């Protein structure tokens, strides 16, 4: 049965839109509906490779999982991946289109037309295949300077004739002013937008909700028929949309340092490591913060060359080189490329630098190409890997660098070819595989490898079940949303 689309917008960024959409997807899925998330336009460096080899925002893939559906490009037809302060890679329907400036993106009639073409194609696919569409907006939904160009908030709600629910974050304070101010701006900008609003949801509330009664009573006479609801704070382990988050370890025995890159991409790769028992995962921004970790990880990057030069400028590259051969080093995607000997960039797709030397820690070079490789992947550890007993690993790849092996041994193998590289003697590993640490057996093998090196016994606890943790959290979230009585 087809149902009217529902849109979740926010009074600000990080109000909880992504999480609420995921919870609604699960709520409607367990009611027997085929439900799909839709974020028409997302700006994030955390992306995901669909089964069809298309690139979408990772948060949308998480929402699709909550909906018990296979992620597809129709759920996120436009993805912007920042490469510099004013430049982003524009991905339309899962494929790179061009690098664009903010002025071009908002000021070009051609791009505006292309954006709507992609969104309309996505809407048509979702309407054909699903009973319910749950829309996620972006940022604040009350931006009068952007309304005429809006393709993600009320511009999209108009296209879909969607009912709108607006979430506001009480952790930031000022929720009553946020609600009234948002409704007032909408009324002044486009009265039809204000008429679409069905409710305001106060999110992340801690404590006795009765303390809000005075404020809610004050607001009600000014919002007409719009309903008010309060969603309690829930300690969820769901992935962040585009922020870096790790959980503090109370009793750390293994310390893993992650180099924080200005253009860090797919930082969610590292979260499963912090779930392991007595493992502390921390970000390092300066050379004097590195200390003496048990392992160092260089994560992915949307701008590998720029971030490599940054590591050299801030002294982290020298610190990294001083640890080589003493501390295990792991590079993922862009971090893997940095570990190589030479980064060839004849078309200057990465930067104006052209070809630049890597850190020279692995006997492998890379050639950047215009075409991006986007695909799910499945590998097994090579015979050279210290993690060989971990069994098959799955994940996905998103990169333009093509490896040029010149003596390095592969870290992983498959029938379609090798991945990664390893210097077993100096304990340096590199791979293109994202979601690597979601493979619990591999993660445990890595942690136990570090523990044994440190003179500790291997862990005896059960392997973390990331799928089970997700299911428990998404069901709790759906329960809390259902209790509101709005949907």
FENQUIZI-V758303 format. One record per backbone hydrogen bond with DSSP energy under -1.0 kcal/mol. CO is the residue of the C=O (numbers start at 1). NH is the residue of the N-H. Records with the same first field share a line. If there is no record, write none. Layout:
# FENQUIZI-V758303
CO: NH / NH
This chain:
# FENQUIZI-V758303
5: 163
6: 135
7: 165
8: 137
9: 167
10: 141
16: 20
17: 21
18: 22
19: 23
20: 24
21: 25
22: 26
23: 27
24: 28
25: 29
26: 30
28: 33
29: 32
34: 131 / 132
36: 134
38: 136
40: 78
42: 80
45: 266
46: 58
48: 56
50: 53
54: 50
56: 48
57: 61
58: 62
59: 63
60: 64
61: 65
62: 66
63: 67
64: 69
65: 68
72: 75
73: 76
75: 39
77: 93
78: 42
79: 91
80: 44
81: 89
86: 102
87: 83 / 84
88: 100
89: 81
90: 97 / 98
91: 79
92: 95
94: 55
95: 92
98: 90
100: 88
101: 105
102: 106
103: 107
104: 108
108: 112
109: 113
110: 114
111: 115
112: 116
113: 117
114: 118
115: 119
116: 120
117: 121
118: 122
119: 123
120: 124
121: 125
122: 126
123: 127
124: 128
125: 129
126: 130
131: 3
132: 36
133: 6
134: 38
135: 8
143: 146
146: 149
147: 150
153: 157
154: 158
155: 159
156: 160
157: 161 / 162
163: 7
164: 198
165: 9
166: 201
167: 11
168: 203
174: 178
175: 179
176: 180
177: 181
178: 182
179: 183
180: 184
181: 185
182: 186
183: 187
184: 188
185: 189
186: 190
190: 193 / 194
191: 195
193: 196
194: 197
196: 164
198: 227
199: 166
200: 229
201: 168
202: 231
203: 170
205: 233
208: 211
209: 212
210: 213
212: 216
213: 217
214: 218
215: 219
216: 220
219: 222
220: 223
223: 226
227: 200
229: 202
231: 205
234: 236
254: 280
255: 294 / 295
256: 282
257: 297
258: 284
261: 264
263: 302
266: 269
267: 270
270: 273
271: 274
276: 279
278: 253 / 254
280: 256
282: 258
284: 260
286: 289
287: 290
295: 257
296: 330
297: 259
298: 332
300: 265
303: 307
304: 308
305: 309
306: 310
307: 311
308: 312
309: 313
310: 314
311: 317
315: 319
316: 320
317: 321
318: 322
319: 323
323: 326 / 327
328: 296
329: 429
330: 298
331: 431
332: 335
333: 337
334: 338
337: 340
338: 359
339: 361 / 362
340: 360
341: 358
342: 366
343: 356
344: 368
345: 348
356: 343
362: 364
363: 406 / 408
364: 341
365: 404
366: 344
367: 402
373: 399
375: 397
377: 395
379: 393
380: 413
382: 385
385: 388
387: 390
393: 379
395: 377
396: 434
397: 375
399: 373
400: 369
402: 367
404: 365
409: 422
411: 382
412: 419
413: 380
414: 417
419: 411 / 412
421: 430
422: 409
423: 428
426: 325
427: 329
428: 423
429: 331
430: 421
431: 333
434: 396
435: 438
436: 439
438: 440
439: 443
440: 444
441: 445
442: 446
443: 447
444: 448
445: 449
446: 450
447: 451
448: 452
449: 453
450: 454
451: 456
452: 455
465: 469
466: 470
467: 471
468: 472
469: 473
470: 474
471: 475
472: 476
473: 477
474: 478
475: 479
476: 480
477: 481
478: 482
479: 483
481: 484
482: 485
